[in-house]
Amino acid sequence: MQTLSVQVQDNYIQNFMSYVNNHSENITISKDKNLEIDPYFYERKQDLEQIIEDSENGTMEMLSQEQYEKEMKIFFKDLNANANL
């Protein structure tokens, strides 16, 4: 069995549900709680997994706390300077 995500136009939902009901021996419908809470859950999950992998294999640079604080000071200084333009 395969799991798919299906988007159905509002005006077609009755036709779609009729089709599903007529083929219920082959189709099971269930709601994905993750997608109810966040429609982009799986895209975000994939992005996070990639970030974790990149940080673990050294592809992504990790900053020390000191480096981070220095970078953030510069960022906010530039942000404030640009806000006053």
Z-matrix of the N, CA and C atoms (Angstrom, degrees):
N
C 1 1.451
C 2 1.519 1 108.49
N 3 1.313 2 116.88 1 146.26
C 4 1.458 3 123.03 2 177.91
C 5 1.517 4 109.21 3 -116.57
N 6 1.327 5 115.08 4 149.93
C 7 1.458 6 121.16 5 176.33
C 8 1.517 7 108.53 6 -108.94
N 9 1.320 8 116.07 7 130.88
C 10 1.459 9 121.98 8 179.69
C 11 1.515 10 109.49 9 -128.58
N 12 1.305 11 115.45 10 153.62
C 13 1.457 12 121.15 11 171.00
C 14 1.517 13 106.55 12 -102.43
N 15 1.319 14 116.69 13 128.10
C 16 1.459 15 121.37 14 -176.23
C 17 1.516 16 109.26 15 -122.88
N 18 1.316 17 116.26 16 131.62
C 19 1.454 18 121.21 17 173.10
C 20 1.525 19 107.42 18 -107.66
N 21 1.318 20 115.77 19 130.27
C 22 1.459 21 121.14 20 -177.02
C 23 1.528 22 108.38 21 -122.16
N 24 1.329 23 115.78 22 131.94
C 25 1.460 24 120.57 23 176.37
C 26 1.524 25 108.99 24 -58.89
N 27 1.327 26 116.35 25 142.23
C 28 1.460 27 120.97 26 -178.69
C 29 1.531 28 112.32 27 -54.26
N 30 1.310 29 116.11 28 -41.59
C 31 1.465 30 119.39 29 -176.63
C 32 1.529 31 112.86 30 -76.69
N 33 1.328 32 118.43 31 -4.88
C 34 1.463 33 121.91 32 -179.92
C 35 1.532 34 112.23 33 -110.95
N 36 1.324 35 117.87 34 -2.53
C 37 1.457 36 121.24 35 -172.94
C 38 1.526 37 112.57 36 -59.72
N 39 1.324 38 117.65 37 -38.53
C 40 1.476 39 119.97 38 179.66
C 41 1.529 40 110.66 39 -63.96
N 42 1.316 41 117.44 40 -43.96
C 43 1.471 42 120.86 41 177.71
C 44 1.524 43 110.79 42 -62.52
N 45 1.313 44 115.33 43 -42.68
C 46 1.458 45 119.81 44 179.98
C 47 1.521 46 110.83 45 -63.06
N 48 1.326 47 116.58 46 -45.94
C 49 1.463 48 120.42 47 -179.48
C 50 1.530 49 110.82 48 -65.40
N 51 1.307 50 118.59 49 -34.75
C 52 1.470 51 121.56 50 175.29
C 53 1.520 52 110.20 51 -62.38
N 54 1.326 53 115.80 52 -44.60
C 55 1.467 54 120.10 53 177.61
C 56 1.524 55 110.49 54 -59.95
N 57 1.314 56 116.32 55 -46.89
C 58 1.466 57 120.78 56 -179.85
C 59 1.521 58 110.44 57 -60.94
N 60 1.307 59 116.68 58 -45.60
C 61 1.472 60 120.41 59 179.70
C 62 1.528 61 111.55 60 -61.45
N 63 1.327 62 117.12 61 -37.45
C 64 1.464 63 120.96 62 179.34
C 65 1.527 64 112.85 63 -72.06
N 66 1.322 65 116.52 64 -18.08
C 67 1.465 66 121.48 65 -179.40
C 68 1.527 67 111.40 66 -122.36
N 69 1.309 68 116.22 67 30.57
C 70 1.465 69 120.99 68 -172.80
C 71 1.520 70 114.00 69 -62.93
N 72 1.331 71 117.95 70 -20.08
C 73 1.464 72 118.92 71 177.46
C 74 1.528 73 111.82 72 -70.39
N 75 1.326 74 116.98 73 -17.31
C 76 1.468 75 121.67 74 -178.71
C 77 1.518 76 114.04 75 -113.41
N 78 1.331 77 117.48 76 -8.82
C 79 1.461 78 121.23 77 -173.80
C 80 1.523 79 109.59 78 -129.67
N 81 1.320 80 115.40 79 133.55
C 82 1.455 81 121.83 80 173.44
C 83 1.521 82 107.87 81 -122.71
N 84 1.312 83 116.62 82 131.54
C 85 1.465 84 120.62 83 179.03
C 86 1.522 85 108.41 84 -111.41
N 87 1.319 86 114.95 85 130.89
C 88 1.464 87 120.52 86 174.03
C 89 1.515 88 107.99 87 -143.03
N 90 1.312 89 115.95 88 149.42
C 91 1.461 90 120.60 89 179.14
C 92 1.521 91 109.20 90 -86.54
N 93 1.304 92 115.44 91 140.64
C 94 1.457 93 121.94 92 177.65
C 95 1.524 94 107.54 93 -94.53
N 96 1.329 95 117.18 94 111.41
C 97 1.471 96 121.85 95 -177.94
C 98 1.522 97 111.15 96 -56.83
N 99 1.343 98 117.29 97 -38.35
C 100 1.463 99 120.42 98 -179.69
C 101 1.520 100 111.07 99 -59.77
N 102 1.332 101 116.83 100 -41.83
C 103 1.464 102 120.26 101 -179.00
C 104 1.516 103 112.43 102 -75.46
N 105 1.327 104 117.86 103 -25.25
C 106 1.461 105 120.41 104 175.58
C 107 1.524 106 110.06 105 -67.28
N 108 1.326 107 116.41 106 -38.66
C 109 1.458 108 121.83 107 -179.07
C 110 1.529 109 111.02 108 -78.09
N 111 1.334 110 116.09 109 -43.33
C 112 1.463 111 121.71 110 -176.17
C 113 1.522 112 109.07 111 -141.77
N 114 1.334 113 118.41 112 106.69
C 115 1.462 114 120.45 113 -177.68
C 116 1.537 115 113.83 114 -60.55
N 117 1.321 116 116.93 115 -17.78
C 118 1.467 117 120.88 116 -179.24
C 119 1.529 118 111.65 117 -108.17
N 120 1.340 119 117.40 118 21.81
C 121 1.455 120 122.54 119 -174.65
C 122 1.526 121 112.05 120 -52.38
N 123 1.315 122 117.45 121 -50.73
C 124 1.463 123 120.09 122 -173.78
C 125 1.528 124 112.30 123 -71.73
N 126 1.323 125 118.00 124 -32.17
C 127 1.466 126 120.22 125 174.70
C 128 1.528 127 110.00 126 -66.36
N 129 1.352 128 116.62 127 -43.54
C 130 1.460 129 120.53 128 179.06
C 131 1.527 130 111.03 129 -65.50
N 132 1.325 131 116.01 130 -39.49
C 133 1.461 132 120.88 131 178.98
C 134 1.530 133 109.82 132 -61.52
N 135 1.326 134 116.75 133 -44.99
C 136 1.462 135 120.95 134 179.31
C 137 1.531 136 110.53 135 -62.83
N 138 1.333 137 117.04 136 -42.50
C 139 1.465 138 120.65 137 178.31
C 140 1.528 139 110.83 138 -61.49
N 141 1.324 140 117.00 139 -44.12
C 142 1.462 141 121.28 140 -179.89
C 143 1.527 142 111.13 141 -64.22
N 144 1.325 143 116.75 142 -42.08
C 145 1.459 144 120.23 143 177.96
C 146 1.525 145 110.66 144 -61.37
N 147 1.333 146 117.13 145 -38.07
C 148 1.462 147 121.00 146 178.55
C 149 1.528 148 110.85 147 -67.24
N 150 1.338 149 116.85 148 -40.73
C 151 1.467 150 121.05 149 177.99
C 152 1.528 151 109.90 150 -61.92
N 153 1.324 152 116.83 151 -44.45
C 154 1.464 153 120.47 152 179.52
C 155 1.521 154 110.36 153 -62.30
N 156 1.328 155 116.92 154 -44.95
C 157 1.463 156 120.52 155 179.13
C 158 1.533 157 111.29 156 -62.03
N 159 1.339 158 116.43 157 -44.35
C 160 1.468 159 120.47 158 179.94
C 161 1.521 160 111.75 159 -63.15
N 162 1.319 161 116.97 160 -38.02
C 163 1.464 162 119.35 161 179.87
C 164 1.524 163 111.07 162 -72.28
N 165 1.327 164 117.30 163 -33.79
C 166 1.463 165 120.03 164 179.83
C 167 1.521 166 112.48 165 -74.77
N 168 1.329 167 118.38 166 -34.92
C 169 1.472 168 119.31 167 -178.40
C 170 1.526 169 113.13 168 -92.53
N 171 1.329 170 117.28 169 2.33
C 172 1.459 171 121.21 170 175.17
C 173 1.515 172 114.98 171 87.72
N 174 1.319 173 118.20 172 2.02
C 175 1.463 174 121.25 173 178.79
C 176 1.518 175 111.23 174 -67.43
N 177 1.333 176 116.44 175 -34.38
C 178 1.457 177 122.09 176 -179.98
C 179 1.528 178 108.47 177 -105.14
N 180 1.309 179 115.23 178 130.13
C 181 1.461 180 119.85 179 179.86
C 182 1.522 181 110.30 180 -72.64
N 183 1.313 182 116.10 181 132.52
C 184 1.455 183 122.10 182 175.67
C 185 1.527 184 108.21 183 -103.37
N 186 1.317 185 116.49 184 133.53
C 187 1.454 186 121.22 185 -179.92
C 188 1.523 187 110.66 186 -93.91
N 189 1.323 188 114.97 187 146.54
C 190 1.459 189 118.70 188 171.72
C 191 1.523 190 107.47 189 -74.57
N 192 1.310 191 117.19 190 167.02
C 193 1.466 192 120.63 191 178.78
C 194 1.525 193 110.08 192 -58.88
N 195 1.312 194 116.22 193 -40.60
C 196 1.472 195 120.96 194 179.60
C 197 1.523 196 110.84 195 -64.51
N 198 1.328 197 118.09 196 -44.53
C 199 1.460 198 121.99 197 178.47
C 200 1.534 199 110.52 198 -63.23
N 201 1.317 200 115.51 199 -42.11
C 202 1.459 201 120.71 200 179.59
C 203 1.531 202 110.65 201 -59.78
N 204 1.320 203 116.90 202 -49.27
C 205 1.462 204 120.61 203 -178.74
C 206 1.521 205 111.28 204 -61.65
N 207 1.321 206 117.29 205 -39.64
C 208 1.461 207 121.45 206 177.46
C 209 1.531 208 110.72 207 -63.39
N 210 1.331 209 116.84 208 -46.29
C 211 1.466 210 121.27 209 179.06
C 212 1.532 211 111.51 210 -62.66
N 213 1.318 212 117.22 211 -39.54
C 214 1.464 213 120.76 212 -179.32
C 215 1.525 214 111.04 213 -68.43
N 216 1.334 215 117.90 214 -37.66
C 217 1.468 216 120.22 215 176.53
C 218 1.520 217 110.37 216 -60.85
N 219 1.328 218 115.99 217 -44.06
C 220 1.460 219 120.76 218 178.86
C 221 1.529 220 110.25 219 -63.90
N 222 1.329 221 116.28 220 -44.15
C 223 1.464 222 121.33 221 -179.90
C 224 1.525 223 110.90 222 -58.29
N 225 1.349 224 117.15 223 -50.40
C 226 1.459 225 119.98 224 -177.69
C 227 1.526 226 111.99 225 -68.97
N 228 1.304 227 117.48 226 -31.80
C 229 1.456 228 120.64 227 175.95
C 230 1.527 229 109.90 228 -63.77
N 231 1.339 230 115.96 229 -46.28
C 232 1.462 231 120.35 230 178.02
C 233 1.533 232 111.66 231 -66.14
N 234 1.319 233 116.80 232 -39.38
C 235 1.452 234 121.78 233 178.85
C 236 1.534 235 110.74 234 -61.18
N 237 1.322 236 116.41 235 -46.86
C 238 1.462 237 120.54 236 178.92
C 239 1.523 238 111.37 237 -65.07
N 240 1.319 239 117.39 238 -38.72
C 241 1.456 240 120.33 239 179.17
C 242 1.534 241 110.69 240 -64.24
N 243 1.332 242 116.53 241 -40.55
C 244 1.467 243 120.24 242 -179.45
C 245 1.521 244 111.41 243 -73.90
N 246 1.319 245 118.21 244 -28.04
C 247 1.460 246 121.83 245 -179.84
C 248 1.528 247 110.51 246 -69.49
N 249 1.310 248 117.41 247 -25.75
C 250 1.463 249 121.97 248 -177.83
C 251 1.514 250 112.79 249 -89.25
N 252 1.324 251 117.79 250 5.89
C 253 1.474 252 120.14 251 -179.48
C 254 1.488 253 112.26 252 -74.88
